[in-house]
Amino acid sequence: SVLGWVIVNSPGWPAFQESFLNAEIFWDALPDVIAAFWVNVRLFLIAEVLILVFGLVLAVLRSLPGPVFFPVRLLATFYVDLFRALPGILVIFMLGFGIPALGIAGVPVDPFFWGIVTLTLLYSAYVSEVYRAGIDSVHPSQDAAARSLGLTRSQSLRHVVLPQAVRRVTPPLLNDFIGLQKDTVLISFLGVVEIFRTAQIKQMATFNFTPYLAVALVFIVVTFPLARLVDWLVNRDRSRAATGAR
């Protein structure tokens, strides 16, 4: 293409190629980068489970009807609005460095632990909104029918409303977790030696930016299949809806 021709014929192309596309440094860094990625995978898997549970709790609390639950809904709404408003890196710095600096006995100081905590707090706010959209999409007649059969409000929510809501929001949930997977690199700012920090160490040792290319390749290989899975789920749901409408 024209853009590619312009890039490779630009005056700075040889220096760029040496600094960012050095094959020898790339293959030297790739094994260590892949090995470090398992720290990100651990972080992602632990945080994902906590986010799914905590996000669902927040969504249910925000959906509780009646004036008696107004304080609960208000607190849950404040939490969601707060953590959706705050930049992620700011929360990571405040909790990851601030809480251990207090020196409170029994409070963990492990940066990996605080990485999980911060990602859980941040993404639970977003995921709760996805859950809430799913809950609101279930027609009230479903709850009314369950209540007419003798189920309590909590039983109707658990056995009728939530199963339908979760099925409907699976694709957007996967989109959020694609974002979570990439944001695990933010924990490198706390000193956790994961994939990005490993590339940073390699870059400082070689004065070359090619190790970051290895990081990009790893995330591309992992993320592309997940993105295609989301598309497949969306198309499947559309097909089911179209079939049911006939």
VMD Tcl script that draws the C-alpha trace (Angstrom):
set ca {
  {0.00 0.00 0.00}
  {0.94 3.65 -0.30}
  {1.25 4.03 3.47}
  {3.63 1.08 3.69}
  {5.75 2.45 0.85}
  {5.96 5.86 2.55}
  {7.00 4.27 5.87}
  {9.75 2.01 4.53}
  {11.15 4.82 2.35}
  {11.15 7.44 5.08}
  {14.53 8.81 6.27}
  {14.14 7.38 9.75}
  {13.10 3.86 8.68}
  {16.50 2.16 9.25}
  {16.75 3.58 12.79}
  {13.10 2.64 13.47}
  {13.65 -0.89 12.18}
  {16.71 -1.31 14.39}
  {14.95 0.05 17.51}
  {11.55 -1.63 17.14}
  {11.92 -4.55 14.70}
  {15.19 -6.18 15.66}
  {14.72 -9.89 14.90}
  {17.55 -11.09 17.12}
  {16.30 -9.22 20.17}
  {12.71 -10.28 19.42}
  {13.49 -14.01 19.45}
  {15.70 -13.59 22.49}
  {12.94 -11.83 24.46}
  {9.96 -13.90 23.32}
  {10.46 -16.96 25.62}
  {10.77 -14.79 28.75}
  {7.81 -12.66 27.70}
  {5.63 -15.74 27.18}
  {6.72 -17.18 30.53}
  {5.86 -13.91 32.30}
  {2.43 -13.87 30.64}
  {1.32 -16.64 32.99}
  {1.40 -14.09 35.82}
  {-1.13 -12.05 33.83}
  {-3.21 -15.17 33.24}
  {-3.31 -15.94 36.98}
  {-4.23 -12.36 37.75}
  {-6.95 -12.39 35.10}
  {-8.52 -15.69 36.18}
  {-8.67 -14.82 39.87}
  {-10.01 -11.31 39.22}
  {-12.55 -12.61 36.69}
  {-14.20 -14.93 39.21}
  {-14.39 -12.19 41.83}
  {-15.71 -9.67 39.31}
  {-18.46 -12.00 38.10}
  {-19.69 -12.57 41.66}
  {-19.30 -9.01 42.98}
  {-20.70 -7.44 39.82}
  {-23.80 -9.64 40.04}
  {-24.30 -8.70 43.70}
  {-24.12 -5.00 42.79}
  {-26.59 -5.44 39.94}
  {-29.07 -7.26 42.19}
  {-28.74 -4.59 44.90}
  {-29.43 -1.86 42.35}
  {-32.49 -3.75 41.11}
  {-34.14 -4.20 44.51}
  {-37.62 -2.61 44.39}
  {-39.40 -0.53 46.99}
  {-38.54 2.48 49.17}
  {-37.16 0.29 51.96}
  {-34.20 -0.63 49.76}
  {-33.51 2.95 48.67}
  {-30.37 3.32 50.88}
  {-28.99 0.04 49.48}
  {-29.66 1.14 45.90}
  {-28.09 4.52 46.64}
  {-24.89 3.01 48.03}
  {-24.60 0.53 45.15}
  {-25.17 3.33 42.62}
  {-22.55 5.54 44.31}
  {-20.03 2.69 44.19}
  {-20.65 2.03 40.49}
  {-20.50 5.71 39.55}
  {-17.34 6.26 41.62}
  {-15.28 3.44 40.13}
  {-16.49 4.13 36.61}
  {-15.36 7.74 37.02}
  {-11.89 7.10 38.47}
  {-8.96 6.37 36.10}
  {-7.79 2.80 36.63}
  {-4.14 3.71 37.05}
  {-5.07 6.18 39.82}
  {-6.90 3.47 41.80}
  {-3.98 1.11 41.32}
  {-1.52 3.66 42.70}
  {-3.76 4.68 45.61}
  {-4.47 1.14 46.78}
  {-1.30 -0.62 45.69}
  {1.02 1.92 47.28}
  {-1.26 3.76 49.72}
  {-2.73 0.91 51.75}
  {0.58 -0.94 52.38}
  {2.16 2.41 53.34}
  {-0.29 2.70 56.24}
  {1.53 -0.15 57.97}
  {-1.65 -1.68 59.43}
  {-0.94 -5.03 61.08}
  {-2.36 -7.98 59.17}
  {-3.03 -6.01 55.97}
  {-1.30 -7.65 52.97}
  {1.47 -5.73 51.23}
  {1.86 -8.09 48.27}
  {1.43 -6.04 45.05}
  {-0.12 -9.05 43.29}
  {-2.88 -9.08 45.93}
  {-3.57 -5.38 45.50}
  {-3.54 -5.81 41.76}
  {-6.39 -8.30 42.08}
  {-8.25 -6.00 44.48}
  {-8.02 -2.95 42.23}
  {-9.03 -4.76 39.05}
  {-11.95 -6.34 40.90}
  {-13.16 -3.01 42.24}
  {-12.84 -1.30 38.86}
  {-14.34 -3.94 36.61}
  {-17.13 -4.93 39.01}
  {-18.61 -1.47 38.43}
  {-18.70 -2.01 34.66}
  {-19.84 -5.62 34.81}
  {-22.65 -4.76 37.24}
  {-24.10 -2.43 34.61}
  {-23.98 -5.22 32.04}
  {-25.79 -7.54 34.46}
  {-28.34 -4.84 35.29}
  {-29.08 -4.33 31.61}
  {-29.69 -8.07 31.32}
  {-31.99 -8.09 34.35}
  {-33.98 -5.12 33.01}
  {-34.32 -6.85 29.62}
  {-36.30 -9.74 31.16}
  {-39.98 -8.89 30.79}
  {-41.80 -8.28 34.10}
  {-44.35 -10.92 33.11}
  {-41.64 -13.56 33.72}
  {-41.35 -12.51 37.35}
  {-45.12 -12.19 37.68}
  {-45.64 -15.71 36.33}
  {-43.05 -17.12 38.74}
  {-44.67 -15.31 41.67}
  {-48.12 -16.64 40.67}
  {-46.69 -20.16 40.91}
  {-45.77 -19.56 44.54}
  {-42.11 -18.54 44.23}
  {-40.83 -15.80 46.48}
  {-39.19 -12.69 45.01}
  {-35.72 -14.05 45.72}
  {-36.59 -17.47 44.26}
  {-38.03 -15.82 41.13}
  {-34.88 -13.74 40.77}
  {-32.60 -16.75 41.24}
  {-34.43 -19.35 39.14}
  {-36.22 -17.29 36.48}
  {-34.82 -13.79 35.97}
  {-31.07 -14.22 36.51}
  {-30.61 -17.30 34.26}
  {-32.24 -15.44 31.35}
  {-30.34 -12.22 32.09}
  {-26.94 -13.93 32.23}
  {-27.51 -15.72 28.91}
  {-28.41 -12.44 27.24}
  {-25.36 -10.53 28.47}
  {-22.69 -13.17 27.82}
  {-21.26 -11.41 24.71}
  {-20.86 -7.99 26.40}
  {-19.39 -9.71 29.45}
  {-16.76 -11.32 27.24}
  {-15.99 -7.90 25.77}
  {-15.36 -6.56 29.27}
  {-13.07 -9.47 30.04}
  {-11.07 -8.86 26.88}
  {-10.46 -5.38 28.30}
  {-9.62 -6.85 31.70}
  {-7.08 -9.19 30.14}
  {-5.25 -6.25 28.57}
  {-5.48 -4.10 31.70}
  {-3.59 -6.68 33.75}
  {-0.43 -4.99 32.43}
  {-1.27 -1.96 34.59}
  {-0.20 -3.98 37.61}
  {3.37 -3.65 36.37}
  {3.33 -0.16 37.91}
  {3.18 -1.83 41.34}
  {6.34 -3.80 40.59}
  {4.78 -7.13 39.67}
  {7.06 -8.84 37.15}
  {4.48 -9.78 34.53}
  {4.61 -9.60 30.75}
  {4.92 -5.82 30.40}
  {7.44 -5.44 33.23}
  {9.52 -8.24 31.71}
  {9.57 -6.42 28.37}
  {10.51 -3.24 30.18}
  {13.45 -4.97 31.83}
  {14.56 -6.36 28.47}
  {14.23 -2.92 26.88}
  {16.36 -1.27 29.55}
  {18.99 -3.99 29.23}
  {19.27 -3.72 25.43}
  {18.25 -0.07 24.89}
  {15.87 -1.46 22.27}
  {12.07 -1.39 22.10}
  {11.60 -4.67 20.22}
  {10.59 -6.64 23.38}
  {7.37 -4.61 23.41}
  {6.61 -6.08 19.99}
  {6.75 -9.53 21.59}
  {4.21 -8.36 24.19}
  {1.93 -7.08 21.45}
  {2.17 -10.40 19.59}
  {1.20 -12.41 22.69}
  {-1.89 -10.27 23.31}
  {-2.89 -10.42 19.64}
  {-2.66 -14.22 19.63}
  {-4.79 -14.45 22.79}
  {-7.30 -11.68 22.02}
  {-8.20 -12.40 18.40}
  {-9.84 -15.79 19.15}
  {-11.80 -14.23 22.05}
  {-13.03 -11.44 19.77}
  {-14.19 -13.99 17.20}
  {-15.93 -15.95 19.97}
  {-17.85 -12.81 20.95}
  {-18.92 -12.30 17.33}
  {-20.04 -15.92 17.09}
  {-22.11 -15.63 20.27}
  {-23.74 -12.41 19.05}
  {-24.62 -13.98 15.68}
  {-25.95 -17.09 17.41}
  {-28.23 -15.01 19.63}
  {-29.47 -13.05 16.61}
  {-30.23 -16.28 14.77}
  {-32.14 -17.65 17.75}
  {-34.11 -14.43 18.07}
  {-34.93 -14.45 14.36}
  {-35.99 -18.10 14.51}
  {-38.17 -17.48 17.56}
  {-39.86 -14.50 15.89}
  {-41.09 -16.60 12.98}
}
mol new
graphics top color blue
foreach p $ca { graphics top sphere $p radius 0.5 }
foreach p [lrange $ca 0 end-1] q [lrange $ca 1 end] { graphics top cylinder $p $q radius 0.2 }
display resetview
